[in-house]
Amino acid sequence: MTMTASSTAPAETTAGLRLRLARSAQEPDSAVTPDTEFRRWFAAQRQSRRYDVRRIPFAELAGWHFQDGTGNLVHRSGRFFSIEGLHVRTAWNGRETSWTQPIINQPEIGILGIVVKEFGGVLHCLMQAKMEPGNIDTVQLSPTVQATRSNYTGVHGGSAVRHLEYFVPPRRGSRVLFDSLQSEQGSWFLRKRNRNVVVEAFGDVPEHEDFVWLTLGQIYRLMHEDNVLNMDARTVLSQLPSFALGGVALHSKQEVLSRLTEVRARREFVQRSVPLADVRDWRRTGDEIGHRSGQHFSLIAADIRADSREVTRWSQPLLAPAEQGLAAFVVRRIGGVPHLLAHARTEAGVLNVAELAPTVQCQPGHALSLPAADRPRYLDVVLDAPRDRILFGSVQSEEGGRFHRADTRYQLIEVGDEFPVEVPEEFVWVTEEQLGDLLRHGNYVNIEARTLLTALRASGAAGRLR
Amino acid sequence: MTMTASSTAPAETTAGLRLRLARSAQEPDSAVTPDTEFRRWFAAQRQSRRYDVRRIPFAELAGWHFQDGTGNLVHRSGRFFSIEGLHVRTAWNGRETSWTQPIINQPEIGILGIVVKEFGGVLHCLMQAKMEPGNIDTVQLSPTVQATRSNYTGVHGGSAVRHLEYFVPPRRGSRVLFDSLQSEQGSWFLRKRNRNVVVEAFGDVPEHEDFVWLTLGQIYRLMHEDNVLNMDARTVLSQLPSFALGGVALHSKQEVLSRLTEVRARREFVQRSVPLADVRDWRRTGDEIGHRSGQHFSLIAADIRADSREVTRWSQPLLAPAEQGLAAFVVRRIGGVPHLLAHARTEAGVLNVAELAPTVQCQPGHALSLPAADRPRYLDVVLDAPRDRILFGSVQSEEGGRFHRADTRYQLIEVGDEFPVEVPEEFVWVTEEQLGDLLRHGNYVNIEARTLLTALRASGAAGRLR
């Protein structure tokens, strides 16, 4: 098989594409899918498509078992994913910590892809109403395609993935706008990445009752509602740059890269896979693996029945967080230009030592249970923020195919000149444009920060800073 | 500890820096270190500084032992590196292969850094004459600083690393020009990266008998000699862009990224650490671990005595390749612009599925022993190239601190219009400038390709294409 350089699309400058995206972002409604129609359709989807999710003992999982010797929770096909143990040792400025924990190992890269297309001169995104067993409200808006490699190669015995042809060679009738491998939750997944890809389609795209065309303006409005846009939609949307705001950044691009490189090089970080049976401080009962403190997360088993047109009944393990998460960027003007305070954060399963994360990212109940000196830096700034300094706030769900009712409060917190520009070396001020540029490459910006980048654009928050 | 945004250097455009680098590349001699003086100094270094390297049985290694249970070869400190086993399963377009092998695990990131400074308006690089036990000719030219974290934190009990202060905070009197984490040999190292960094110094830099200031022109001439510039020097030098040649690339930057992303996403690739004792087809004797075919590489033990001013005697394991390697880029003009044919290559220990590698990279004796269908693509083009189509050719050593007399024949092979532009999907045509841009980020361009990028600039080869 060969690939050629030719594209069916005319060459376009980055600025031209940004202008078209900006225009779509300014369209609060669509001629193709008027908002009233979307609302009716989405409500009907949520009403008619339900999963019956029932917790079961691990022993009742079909196809899954605890492996002899290691105690790892695996599928008999050797595919999908497994629950294993991980030992982590890390040190920073002389302070060393180590721990073991369960982690999801899914060493395959799936596709999260959005098809965009112009209607009446306005770019629209093809969004899917997708059910996931762990979802709050079951149905959320997802990218056009959301498929693990097992999905689209048919390992799970389901039907073909709709619209996949726009994302795999020979990829006729479309051209790639953005395409990179991006990380997922580093505390819960071992080095997991998915392909985040946006393609523009030129010919007719087949219609289907579970899909709608929405403008960026419509989608951005939905970001302000809780639990509508699923995690995969939010991360793919973060690939779309906003129209450049301009302004001089505090740090050059090279300085930002060097700051992150510095942390990655100097932070000691050693991951070692261990048998799940050897994970300390975690207890396995007949229907749960949990930390003895009750904190962090637990692993449970679920039996799932659906009216879905795919596989209609199955069982699987799910990861259930102990509490709602918190992810917040502190935002302030520096030299008149809005900057986000990013944290070079290391999580157990991270591929590349550290990624740029929100200023604060934690489980707040757990964080507040720690001695003051061990709490996340700037937690108080976020928790104590006056209401009128919260530029954006909503609760969003994490991946409902692996996590059980996992949600996070996402916030953008405005701070003024009283907040020092000088910050500890594991933090760095970046502009929205710089974060967007880093997203052309993988493993620079973590998934929580990517949701907040989408939120920043959705809220026009940068423009509203005092 | 905090870091500030300020830099002692005036802001400089990328074009300005490139011009200064181009000027240095055009200086074949230096007023600071005239070539005759350099030759005298280098010959004296090679004559006076020798290691006595003697192979010993594993049982005589001081501080190293085969760990109970796993059989891993480890140091009693738990530091430095270890020799472990790795199981790899990979599949591409339906063809699956799997194997186990020994691999070096050194989960820490060292610093490979060059200090540059202007003398008389010409940038010079501060190069070090460095001894390594595995080196051909013992002393080779290395970056200003070449230090594992164990080195510079003093784990091996040696003396302080000279000039380290230019590379670690608070990093006074210098500014960072380039800084990224880059991979090393994926077939021999498990996910190994080092920090490749270039800083410009402004004040006086202390002199020392083992260091010299050379222009890029002088260094580039040395690239044509065998075994003078060590691997670490070549990779750090690859970070320095040449003056942009201009011209339109066959593929846009986004297309190149997407091609690599496509390979990374679709290629199945699962690494699993296993005990060295469980590695199949490899035999351990009292003084060697080797493949039963005699191919690939073996692991040996060495006792090393030196006149060095650092630790003067120690023993360690070394990896000894079975034969000289071959790494070659095919180069052709497309639309008048020189392009390199890069291969999205997967090696056992790679961090991120695949990196851009030379067109052909193999052990040629092993490759020719394979059935024709299993040989590396384009091997014949390289091996059969007429002498006048070899734009660059020299033999260079790989890292002498881990490898025993490992060397590689590096070549740039010119091809004409008879060579098809259409190539299999795991290959992609890239310009020198595109490869240089990718080097701002880690794990895009493998170490053999980086040596060849330095060679391309050193030879002015692109300009000599017919």
Interface residues (C-beta under 8 A of the other chain):
Chain A: M1 T2 M3 T4 A5 S7 A11 N93 P107 E108 I109 I111 R149 V168 P169 V176 L177 F178 D179 S180 L181 R195 V197 L250 H251 S252 Q254 E255 L257 S258 R259 T261 E262 R264 A265 R266 E268 F269 V270 Q271 R272 S273 L351 N352 V353 V421 E422 V423 P424 E425 W429 R440 H441 G442 N443
Chain B: M1 T2 M3 T4 A5 S7 A11 N93 P107 E108 I109 G110 I111 R149 V168 P169 V176 L177 F178 D179 S180 L181 R195 V197 L250 H251 S252 Q254 E255 L257 S258 R259 T261 E262 R264 A265 R266 E268 F269 V270 Q271 R272 S273 L351 N352 V353 V421 E422 V423 P424 E425 R440 H441 G442 N443
